[in-house]
Amino acid sequence: MVSRSEIMLRMTGRTDEEILDAYSQAVVGVVEKVGPAVVSIGTKEHTGGIGSGVIITPDGFVLTNNHVVSGMKTTEVSLTDGRVLTANVVGRDKATDLALLRIVADSLPHAEFGNSEKLRVGQLAIAIGNPLGFQSTVSTGVISALNRSLRNDTGRLIENVIQTDVALNPGNSGGPLVDSSGNIIGINTAMIRMAQGISLAVPANTATWVVGQLISKGKVERVFLGIGGQERPVSPRMQRFFSLPEPKMIEVLTVQRNSPAARAKLSPGDMIASLNGKGVGGLDDLHKRLSNIAIGSTYTLTIIREGEPYNKTVSAEQQ
């Protein structure tokens, strides 16, 4: 009988030990690249608790979860080199559970954002954070699923959430989820209590947009639609017909009562194809496009219902 080691050697030309070593080298490389940019946020005296964050610019912007710095205007940030700095809260977005801080120091390491739209189920995911106060702890796993939804503290759904099997504990919140190249693909935000191997992260593309809003405006201004949805693949023919930038639409799963979507008579099962005649490339794209619409105006959603296109006029309201 041929052993597993012999099969792997025939298939790849490498032994189990060599394959494991390559995996280890990839993780070590990522940790050495990103680890110095991961910080510990808060002290035991703060009611917000101890959490994690990641420096995203060389001039000191730090991204974390909003719930980590809830109720704070300033907090302490501890770097891996031993420095403890005061951080000011620049802005927060409860809808995505993200907050942006600012520290002032020289020679700050920082991590770069990747493109979360290109993630694939099964790829390596690495979390770096400070679980239970243990600084610079590394956990590894894989992306288990994409396009999940997570209800935040305000009751609003965070869309397009990344699910992983990376082990997280209290204190990991706000720390980065990175890929094998050391790029941020998400911000760890939640673990499912009483479950093993289910952790959730806000995708990098959502975080990038929120950061831009917080830096430029100090807050996130968004038009509220009032749906829960998920991305669905469509055929090349449908993509061409509706001029979609990507081969997918947004399936409406839930419609919130007394919302603009409800008043426009959207229903679960509807497929959102375009906004004001331009194809919607996904949930992140929809949210970004809505943010550019003036409050108090109207816009048109083209939906597919039972195979037929319909135009729905929606009022641009802020939640």
N, C-alpha and C positions, 0 to 999 in steps of 0.2 A: 504494500500500500504506500502511495506517495504521500509524504508528509506535507503539512502546510508550508514549512520553510522551503522545501524543495520546489513546490508550486510557485511560491513568490519569487524564488531565485530564477526559475525558468521564465516567468512572465516579465520580470523587471530587470533581471541581471543583478539584483541586490538582495542581500540577506535581510532577515527581520531586524537584526541589529543595525544594519546600515540604514534601513527605512526609518526606524525609530530615531536614529541619530539625526537624520534629515529633518524629521518633525521637531525634534528638540532644538535643533539649530534655528529653525524658523521661529519658534516661540521665543527663544532667547534673544534673537535678533530684534524682534518686535518689542520685547520688554526693555532692551537696552535703548531702543530708539524713542519709545513713547513714555516709558516709566518716569523719567525726570520731569515730564510735563504734568504728571498726575499729582494732585494736591489733596491734603486733608482739610476739611472745612468745619469750622465750629469748635467749640470746647464743651466740656461736660457741663459747664455752667449755663450754656445756652439751651433754651427749651427746644430749639430746632434740632438738637442732637448733633452727633458727629456724622458727617457724610463725606463724599468725595467730589472732586471736580477735575477739570482738565484745562490747562492753559492753552488757548487757541491762537494767540497772537504774541509776537515778541514784545509788544508794548503792554502786556499785562491783562488782557481780557481773559476771564475765567468762566467757563460754562459749567453749570451744575443743575440739579433739580430745584424747582421752586420750593418743594416741600422741605428741602434741606435747610433753606434760609427763611422759612416762613416767619413773618413778623419782624425780621431783622432789617436794619438799614446798613449796618456794618457787621463784620464778623472777622474771625482770625483764619488765616490760610497758612498751613504748614507745608513747606517745600521739602523735597527729598534731600536737599543739601543742608537741612537743618534750620533754614531761615523761617521765621514766623512773622508774617506780614499782616497788616490791616487791609481788609478788602471792603470796598464800598459796593453796595448793590446798585447797579446801573439801571436795571429794569427786570421785570418778571412777566412771564406769560403763564397764567394759571391753566389756560386751555391746553397747553402741551406739557405742563409741569416743568418748564425750563426757566432758569434765571441766569442773568449775566452779571458777573462781578468785575471789579477792576482793582488791580494791585499796582503799586509803583515800585519798580526795582530794576536793576541792570542785569544784563546777561540772563534773561529768562528763557528757558527751553519752552518749546511749544509743539503741539501736534497739528497735523493737517487733516482736513476733512476728505473723505472719499465720496464716491457716488453710490448712495444706497439703492438707487434704481437698478443697479447692475448686480445686486446680490442674488445668490442662488442657494436654494435649500441644500444643506449638506456641507457647505463650505466652512472652513475653520473660522472660529470666532474666539477672541481673547478679551477677557475683562481684567482691568487693572483698577484697584480701588483700595479702600480701607475698611474692610468688614470688621465690625465689632471693635473698631479702634486699632486693628492690626494694620499698620501702614504698609503700602506698596505690596499688596497681596495679589497674586496672579491666579486666574482661573481660566481654563480652556474648555472648549466644546465645539459644537457646530450650530449653524442656523437650522432650527427645527421647522420653522414656517415663516411665511411673510404675509403682510396685509392683515394682520390681526387688529382688533379694536380693544381699547382699554378705557374704562370709564374713570375719569380723574376725580379729584376731591370736589369739584364744582358740579359733578354730575354729567359733564360734557364728555363725549367720546373723543379720544385721541385715535386718529385713524392711521393706517399703514404701519402699525407697530411691528417690530421685529421680535419673533419668539426664538429663544435659544435654550439649550440644555446646560448652559454655563452656570456653575454653582455661584449663587449670590447670597449674601447675608446682609442684615441691617448695617449700614455704613458704606455699602457698595453704591448706593443711590447717588447719581450725579457723575459717576466715573465713566470713562470711555469704554465702548465696545469697539475693538479694532480688528482689522483683517490681517492676513499674513504679510501684507506689505507695510503694516504699521499705520494705515490710514484709519481715521475715525469713521466707523460706519453706523454708530448709534450711541446714544447716551442711556446708560442703564437706569431704569426708573422704577421697576417693580419686580417682585418675585411673588409667585402664587403660594400663599401660606397653605400648609398641610398637603403640599404637593412636592414631588421631587423632580428636578430636571425641567422646570418651567420658569423661565425668566423672560422679562420683556424690556425692550429698549426703544426709545424714540429714534426714528431713522435720521441719518445724517443730513439728508436733503431738507427735511423739516426743520432740523436744528439750524442749518445754515440760513434759511429764510428768516427764522425767528431772530437769530443773532443780528442780521442786517436791519430788521425793524427796530430792535432794542437799541442798537448803536445810533441809528439815525433819528429815532423818535422817542426813545425811552420807554416805549410801549408798543404793543402789537395792535394795529387797527385792522379788523377783519369784518367782512360782511358775513352775517350769519344766515346759513341756509336751513339747517335743522334736519339733517338726515344722518343716518348711519349707513355706511356703504363699504363696498370692497371692489377692487379692480378685477375685471373679468377679461380673459383673452377673447379676441374676435378674429374672424377670418380675414385674409388679405383683401377679399372683395369688399367686406364691410369697411375695412380701414380706408380703402380708396374712395368708396362712395361717400363717406362722411369726412374725408380729409383729416383723418386722425393722425397726430404726430407719432403715435405708437399703436401697435396692434392690440389695443385694449379699450374698454369702456368702464364706466363706474356703475355697478349694480346697486340700486337702492335697496337696503335691507330693512331699515326702519325710518319712519317719518315722525318727528316730534310734534306733539299737539301744539296748536296755536303758533306754529312757526311759519316763516315765509314759504317753505316747501309745502306745508299743509294747505296754506291759502292758495298756492298755485296748483293744488290737487295732484301732487306727486304721490305715487303709491309704491309700496314694496314690490320689487320685480321690475320696475322701470330701469332702463339702461340710459345713463346720461352720456350723450355722444359729443355734444359741443356746447360752448357758451358764446353767445353773440356771434354764431356762425363759424367759430374757430374750434377745431377739435380739442378735446380735453385729454391730456396724456396720462392722467392718473389722479389720485386724490391730492397729492402734493401740488400738482399743476392746478387743480380746481381751486384749492385754497389760496394759492398765489394769485390766480386770476381774479378771484373774488376780492382780494385785498386792494386791487387797483380800481374797483368800481366805487363811485361816489355814494356815500350814504344818502338815502332819500330818492335815489334814481331807480330805474328798473333795468333789468337785463333779461335776455332770452336764453332759456335752456332748450336744446333739442334733445328729446328723449325717444327711445324706441320702446313701444309697448305692444306686446303680442305681434311683433314683426312690422309694425307700422310706425313711421316717424310722426312726432307731434312737437309743436313749439309751445313752450310754457313761459309766460311772462311772470317774472318773479320780482318782488320788491326788495331793494337793497337795504336791509335793516342791520343795525348793529346790536348784538346781544347785550 
